[in-house]
Amino acid sequence: MVGMAPLWPVLYEMKQPMSSLDRSLLAAAPAFARLTGEEMDAVLAYARSVRYPKGDAVFEQGGQADSFFVLLDGNLQVVKLTPAGQQVVIRYVVPGELFGIAVQMGRPHYPATAIAVMDSVALVWPSSSWPSILSRCPALADSALRIVGARLDDAHVRVVEMSTEEVERRIAHALLRLIKQAGRKVEDGIQISFPITREDVAQMTGTTLHTVSRTLSGWEARGLVEGGRKKIVVRDAHGLFKLAEGTKE
């Protein structure tokens, strides 16, 4: 959310005793917001905190889905390799998100790879604990279903964009989604709060690095965005929205 201060303190121990964790860690995570304090304690009893240095994989595509997670601090990039070996950026994970829920979707293996784009901290649960957690906290089943549904809706939107929209509109839509998810106000506009490259944007929008570079350079000249090394600032969100919607100036 734009301008929102971090809600989750950084945890530095690889395995922090759960009794020392405040319930507010989960209360601030949407998937757990409906749980009582006692239910949060029950959930935390199965978890441990883990640090992931920048560049480390939290899990890998095709790996056994033996854990699920809530991100406490940092950011993750979720990528998928196609059969042809092409890498596609699926989405980004921000603090508070429940992720890695392959088993909850009936999948024994992770469908993609999650990589820390900066030093990150997550709570980690063994997938084998899910039935026990649900028996004590049945509201989590509804939360997991809503999360899966929202991500499916987002995937459908992106498929429609890929099929029907010109590249410029796809790039504009991608940047608008990112500042909505992880934007922070800066002096010149709204900055995507994690490192992101033009190659990342190309992989998100199904186009080439050359096309993204040309498009963003044109937008910089018009004052819509400002680029830098692994940095994108949206300077004119309204103008970018008009481009995304195909509205004429």
Stockholm file with secondary structure:
# STOCKHOLM 1.0

chainA/1-249         MVGMAPLWPVLYEMKQPMSSLDRSLLAAAPAFARLTGEEMDAVLAYARSVRYPKGDAVFEQGGQADSFFVLLDGNLQVVKLTPAGQQVVIRYVVPGELFGIAVQMGRPHYPATAIAVMDSVALVWPSSSWPSILSRCPALADSALRIVGARLDDAHVRVVEMSTEEVERRIAHALLRLIKQAGRKVEDGIQISFPITREDVAQMTGTTLHTVSRTLSGWEARGLVEGGRKKIVVRDAHGLFKLAEGTKE
#=GR chainA/1-249 SS CTTCCCCSCCCCCSSCCGGGSCTHHHHTSGGGTTSCHHHHHHHHTTCEEEEECTTCEEECTTSBCCEEEEEEESCEEEEEECTTSCEEEEEEECTTCEECCTGGGTCSBCSSEEEESSCEEEEEEEGGGHHHHHHHCTHHHHHHHHHHHHHHHHHHHHHHHHHHSCHHHHHHHHHHHHHHHHEEEETTEEEESSCCCHHHHHHHHTSCHHHHHHHHHHHHHTTSEEEETTEEEESCHHHHHHHHTTCCC
#=GC SS_cons         CTTCCCCSCCCCCSSCCGGGSCTHHHHTSGGGTTSCHHHHHHHHTTCEEEEECTTCEEECTTSBCCEEEEEEESCEEEEEECTTSCEEEEEEECTTCEECCTGGGTCSBCSSEEEESSCEEEEEEEGGGHHHHHHHCTHHHHHHHHHHHHHHHHHHHHHHHHHHSCHHHHHHHHHHHHHHHHEEEETTEEEESSCCCHHHHHHHHTSCHHHHHHHHHHHHHTTSEEEETTEEEESCHHHHHHHHTTCCC
//
